[in-house]
Amino acid sequence: MEALRASSVSFHIRTTLEKTKVRRSMFLNFHSNPTPSSTFSLVYKKQSKFKVFNTISSTVSTEPTNPPEPVLETHSQGEKFDWYSQWYPVMPICDLDKRRPHAKKVIGLDVVVWWDRNEETWKVFDDRCPHRLAPLSEGRIDQWGRLQCVYHGWCFNGSGNCKFIPQANPDGPPVHTAKKACVAVYPSTVQNNIVWFWPNLDPRYKDILVEKKPPYIPEIDDPSYTNLMGNRDIPYGYEILIENLMDPAHIPYAHHGIMEILPSKNRVKADREGGKPLEFMIEKLDINGFNTVQFQEWNRSKFIAPYLFYACLKPDDQDNGSESSAGTRKDSSVQKEFFLIFFCIPVSPGSSRLIWSFPRNFGHWIDKVVPRWIFHMGQNLVIDSDLYLLHIEERKIMGVGPANWQKACFVPTKSDAFVIGFRKWINKYAGGQVDWRGKYSGALPPTPPREQLMDRYWSHVVNCPSCSAAYKGFNVLEVVLRVVSVASIAIAAAAKQGAISAAVRTMLVLMAVLFYASSRWLARFIYRNFHYHDYDHAFR
């Protein structure tokens, strides 16, 4: 799910069926010993309108096949995935403000992220003051760079030690040094411009960064790649989110009218949206996730358990001396690449967070000209266009029970191979669902009104400095337009007869109408792009 506007990037997905399986190892680090697997292929074209073009194509086997329904393994008694012995991404640095603490929930844990200017690093604390359990995320960074609880003023340094209790007698015992006065500090680090934390306070994990690091993606840090990040809170669970991102077959239908489908010779003519058979294959599946069999243009497509799905797209018009889509050969010293990187973070039952990153090694000028919030408008529209579908789908799956997924869902084609692979992984290694450690009953929260369910402001805008600044700026402009409109009418009405000419009076009235109409249009623009934009599939 992504969208790039103005000079947008179009996605042309092709797959071919290989009858010989390629066996390679799966590695947690993307490039420690890179194994080519699936990649999407991208076509970049200049467009004046904001659109993302996606073509899903495949070479269909001429042999008749009737694939059986998948058999998903249940939890294995061997290796078991530990949900709390993993690094989890919290937020991109570009969406964090060093001047204030930030409240976040990850895998059911309430944490506060804040910038410790004394140690010049981001810290992740348990989001509760040891005094009366008030949320530290509602506090402030004081003049000495300490995290201050605003309920009673207790202050904490970057190590979680209490440095000041205003109510304590300075001549009495130093109660602030007591162990119970400290805040729990999670191991944390910054990698790929993202703050990560280890959700386990056991002292043996204090130096876990020495033993185990988060999965590293070199392209995000590579200066030859431009990179745009974003984040959004999603009102359905982590399992549904990551399945959706692994499923390109839904794009021409769920996102019809948003992500335009380019013509393809393999297109099914009877299908208006341009859907077609897709054949995907899982190369290897183990406790660390899985990657895919290498097809012609597919490369480095992986699921890194539990939250990361990664794919590389390559433009059709060049491939380092191989034939282009037009059948001609082109010489290129650097092959164009566009990466789709999705971090799918479990928050709580029925809630998840998506962090996306789209590094590419071409079209750098786009990000210099186009502000980040414009890209996010399109990306939010893509998210919203299937949001309600997935929210309801999750409730139907919970109704039959996640363990009965393979019985309730009929997935006979290979286009669902990635989704089947994910369900197989979570059933075999991870207990069938996220381990919330008894924090929740397992029931999903009730479905709110549609406008609240698809709200963009609280799920994205307040957490994105670029969108937040644009939102405030447009609101100011809308007020200015209304004031000018009213002022123009007032001047025209208050001017005495003969004080101004009829032409000037007419001009003032026309100006008032124009500015009022502009303010109304801008108010609708603000609402649709920063609050709520419904998507009616019936009329697409």
Order of alpha helices (4+ residues) and beta strands (2+ residues): beta-beta-beta-beta-beta-beta-beta-beta-beta-beta-beta-beta-beta-beta-alpha-alpha-beta-alpha-alpha-beta-beta-beta-beta-beta-beta-beta-alpha-alpha-alpha-alpha-alpha-alpha-alpha-alpha
